């Protein structure tokens, strides 16, 4: 995926706060972020939608479509941070933004429309935030002000599929289960906002080979590992025992 944006130097257009939910936010000179979100903002708390962001470009497009030719201003869509130069349609879950002293992690793309619980929806009958806004949680607190530079760091969700099969690894027959898992995952992530990379390994039913692959996956910071094969009753079927060695918690079912 292309992570280059039209604007070479993305920056903050406005920072905004509201004391109550369901209302537009008021531009401020600066905002202070801690582990709960933005000090003084109604949406701060121990949850994943601590900070909301919306691009000025999307606000401008929305204004052009307004029947009354109204020009909407930063904060009217209840976003905490109004940006310029970042296309949030290219941003995915777990991507990070460094703004001012802070670091944010994208935690949600868009949202459900609150309808009558949204000030701008009550006024004009629609809102840009549900489709174009993104939400983030605070990784590192600090201060953000108008004009601050925004740095974008995409996160690639690494998924590794490991097939264990003595015969398939020797080329005696084709591995079908590993590629099938990849196809299922691709279908699942097709309409979801993640930057996904698929890694595939075909190894014998070997404890040492599986140990090497699992340790390598940890070093490569692989996010998700699927194993297939090696779960029978043969002396060579060692997958559950080896994988359990790396598990912090087992979830039956």
C-alpha positions as CSV (number, residue, x, y, z in Angstrom):
1,X,0.0,0.0,0.0
2,X,1.2,3.5,-0.8
3,X,1.8,5.5,2.4
4,X,2.7,8.7,0.6
5,X,0.3,11.6,1.2
6,X,-0.4,14.6,-1.1
7,X,1.0,17.0,1.5
8,X,4.6,16.3,2.3
9,X,4.4,18.0,5.7
10,X,1.2,17.0,7.4
11,X,0.2,19.3,10.3
12,X,-2.4,20.2,12.8
13,X,-5.0,22.7,11.7
14,X,-6.9,22.9,15.0
15,X,-7.2,21.2,18.4
16,X,-10.7,21.1,19.9
17,X,-12.4,20.2,23.2
18,X,-16.0,19.8,24.4
19,X,-17.1,19.4,28.0
20,X,-20.2,17.4,27.1
21,X,-20.8,14.5,24.7
22,X,-23.0,15.0,21.6
23,X,-21.9,18.6,21.1
24,X,-19.5,20.3,18.7
25,X,-16.0,21.0,20.1
26,X,-14.4,24.4,20.6
27,X,-11.0,25.2,19.2
28,X,-8.3,25.7,21.8
29,X,-4.8,27.1,21.8
30,X,-3.4,23.7,22.9
31,X,-4.5,20.4,24.3
32,X,-2.8,18.2,27.0
33,X,-3.0,14.4,26.6
34,X,-2.5,11.8,29.3
35,X,-3.2,8.1,29.5
36,X,-6.9,8.7,29.5
37,X,-7.1,11.1,26.5
38,X,-7.4,14.8,26.5
39,X,-7.6,16.8,29.7
40,X,-11.0,18.5,30.0
41,X,-12.6,16.6,27.1
42,X,-15.9,14.7,27.5
43,X,-14.6,11.7,25.7
44,X,-11.5,11.0,27.8
45,X,-11.4,7.8,29.8
46,X,-10.1,4.2,30.0
47,X,-11.3,3.1,26.5
48,X,-10.1,2.9,22.9
49,X,-11.7,6.1,21.5
50,X,-9.8,8.7,23.6
51,X,-8.9,11.0,20.7
52,X,-10.8,11.7,17.4
53,X,-9.2,13.0,14.3
54,X,-10.6,14.4,11.0
55,X,-9.0,15.8,7.9
56,X,-9.6,19.4,6.9
57,X,-9.8,18.1,3.3
58,X,-12.9,16.0,4.2
59,X,-14.5,18.9,6.0
60,X,-14.0,21.0,2.9
61,X,-15.5,18.4,0.7
62,X,-18.5,18.1,3.0
63,X,-19.0,21.9,2.9
64,X,-19.1,21.8,-0.9
65,X,-22.0,19.4,-0.8
66,X,-24.0,21.4,1.6
67,X,-27.2,22.7,0.1
68,X,-27.0,26.0,1.9
69,X,-23.3,26.5,1.0
70,X,-22.3,26.6,4.6
71,X,-18.6,26.4,5.4
72,X,-18.0,24.0,8.3
73,X,-15.3,24.8,10.8
74,X,-12.8,22.7,12.7
75,X,-14.4,21.1,15.8
76,X,-18.0,21.2,14.5
77,X,-17.9,17.5,13.8
78,X,-16.7,16.9,17.3
79,X,-13.2,15.9,16.3
80,X,-10.4,16.6,18.8
81,X,-7.7,17.1,16.1
82,X,-8.3,18.6,12.7
83,X,-5.5,17.8,10.3
84,X,-4.2,18.7,6.9
85,X,-2.1,16.5,4.6
86,X,-3.1,13.1,5.8
87,X,-5.5,10.9,3.9
88,X,-7.2,8.9,6.6
89,X,-8.6,6.5,4.0
90,X,-5.0,5.1,3.8
91,X,-4.7,4.8,7.6
92,X,-5.3,1.5,9.3
93,X,-5.7,0.0,12.8
94,X,-2.5,0.1,14.9
95,X,-0.9,2.7,12.7
96,X,0.8,5.4,14.8
97,X,0.9,9.2,14.7
98,X,3.5,11.4,16.4
99,X,2.1,14.9,17.0
100,X,4.0,17.4,19.1
101,X,5.2,15.6,22.2
102,X,2.6,12.9,21.8
103,X,2.2,9.5,20.2
104,X,-1.2,8.1,19.2
105,X,-2.2,4.6,18.0
106,X,-5.2,4.3,15.6
107,X,-7.8,2.2,17.3
108,X,-11.0,2.6,15.2
109,X,-11.9,3.6,11.7
110,X,-15.1,5.6,11.5
111,X,-18.1,5.1,13.8
112,X,-21.8,4.6,14.0
113,X,-23.8,7.8,13.5
114,X,-25.5,9.0,16.7
115,X,-28.3,10.6,14.9
116,X,-30.2,12.9,17.2
117,X,-27.4,12.6,19.7
118,X,-25.1,14.5,17.3
119,X,-25.3,18.2,17.2
120,X,-24.2,18.5,13.5
121,X,-26.6,15.8,12.4
122,X,-29.5,17.5,14.1
123,X,-28.6,20.7,12.3
124,X,-27.9,19.5,8.7
125,X,-29.2,15.8,8.7
126,X,-25.8,14.2,8.0
127,X,-22.2,14.1,9.3
128,X,-18.8,13.4,7.8
129,X,-17.3,11.8,10.9
130,X,-18.8,8.3,10.7
131,X,-17.1,7.6,7.3
132,X,-14.0,9.9,7.3
133,X,-13.0,10.2,11.0
134,X,-10.6,8.0,12.9
135,X,-10.0,7.4,16.6
136,X,-6.9,6.8,18.6
137,X,-5.7,5.9,22.0
138,X,-2.8,7.7,23.7
139,X,0.5,5.9,23.8
140,X,2.6,8.8,25.0
141,X,1.1,11.9,26.5
142,X,2.1,15.5,26.1
143,X,1.0,18.7,24.4
144,X,-0.5,19.3,20.9
145,X,-1.1,22.7,19.4
146,X,-2.1,24.2,16.1
147,X,0.6,24.0,13.5
148,X,2.4,20.9,15.0
149,X,3.9,18.6,12.5
150,X,2.4,15.1,12.2
151,X,4.5,12.0,11.6
152,X,2.9,8.9,10.3
153,X,4.2,5.4,11.1
154,X,2.2,2.5,9.5
155,X,1.9,-0.8,11.3
156,X,2.1,-3.9,9.2
157,X,0.0,-6.8,10.7
158,X,2.3,-9.8,10.1
159,X,0.5,-13.1,10.0
160,X,2.6,-16.3,9.6
161,X,1.2,-19.7,8.6
162,X,3.3,-22.7,9.4
163,X,2.4,-26.1,7.9
164,X,4.0,-29.2,9.4
165,X,4.1,-32.2,7.2
166,X,7.0,-34.7,6.5
167,X,5.7,-35.7,3.1
168,X,4.7,-32.2,1.9
169,X,8.0,-30.8,3.0
170,X,9.7,-33.5,0.9
171,X,7.6,-32.6,-2.2
172,X,5.7,-35.9,-2.1
173,X,2.4,-34.0,-2.2
174,X,1.2,-30.4,-2.3
175,X,0.4,-28.6,0.9
176,X,-3.2,-27.5,0.6
177,X,-4.0,-26.5,4.2
178,X,-1.5,-23.6,4.5
179,X,-2.5,-21.8,1.3
180,X,-6.2,-22.4,2.1
181,X,-5.7,-20.6,5.5
182,X,-4.1,-17.7,3.6
183,X,-7.0,-17.5,1.2
184,X,-9.5,-17.5,4.1
185,X,-7.6,-14.7,5.8
186,X,-7.3,-12.6,2.6
187,X,-11.1,-12.9,2.2
188,X,-11.6,-11.8,5.8
189,X,-9.3,-8.8,5.6
190,X,-10.3,-7.8,2.1
191,X,-12.8,-5.1,3.3
192,X,-11.0,-4.2,6.5
193,X,-8.5,-1.5,7.3
194,X,-5.3,-3.3,8.1
195,X,-1.9,-3.4,6.4
196,X,-1.5,-7.2,6.3
197,X,1.6,-9.2,5.3
198,X,1.3,-12.9,5.0
199,X,4.3,-15.2,5.7
200,X,4.3,-18.9,4.9
201,X,6.6,-21.8,5.9
202,X,6.4,-25.5,5.1
203,X,8.5,-27.6,7.5
204,X,8.7,-31.3,8.5
205,X,7.0,-32.7,11.6
206,X,10.1,-31.7,13.6
207,X,10.2,-30.3,17.1
208,X,13.5,-28.4,16.4
209,X,12.2,-26.9,13.1
210,X,9.1,-25.7,14.7
211,X,11.0,-24.2,17.7
212,X,13.2,-22.4,15.2
213,X,10.2,-21.0,13.3
214,X,8.4,-19.9,16.4
215,X,11.5,-18.2,17.9
216,X,12.2,-16.5,14.5
217,X,8.6,-15.3,14.4
218,X,9.0,-13.6,17.8
219,X,12.2,-12.0,16.7
220,X,10.5,-10.8,13.5
221,X,7.6,-9.4,15.6
222,X,5.0,-11.5,13.9
223,X,1.5,-10.6,15.3
224,X,-0.4,-13.8,14.6
225,X,0.8,-17.4,14.0
226,X,-1.3,-20.2,12.6
227,X,0.0,-23.8,12.6
228,X,-1.6,-26.6,10.7
229,X,-0.6,-30.2,10.8
230,X,1.1,-32.3,13.5
231,X,-1.9,-32.6,15.8
232,X,-2.5,-36.4,15.5
233,X,-1.4,-39.3,17.7
234,X,1.8,-40.3,15.8
235,X,5.1,-39.9,17.6
236,X,6.0,-37.3,15.0
237,X,2.9,-35.2,15.7
238,X,4.4,-32.6,18.1
239,X,2.7,-29.3,17.3
240,X,0.5,-28.8,20.4
241,X,3.3,-29.6,22.8
242,X,5.8,-27.2,21.2
243,X,3.3,-24.4,20.7
244,X,2.2,-24.6,24.3
245,X,5.8,-23.9,25.4
246,X,5.3,-20.4,23.9
247,X,1.8,-19.7,25.2
248,X,1.3,-17.2,28.0
249,X,-2.4,-18.3,28.3
250,X,-4.4,-21.2,26.9
251,X,-8.0,-20.6,25.9
252,X,-10.0,-23.8,25.6
253,X,-12.8,-24.1,23.1
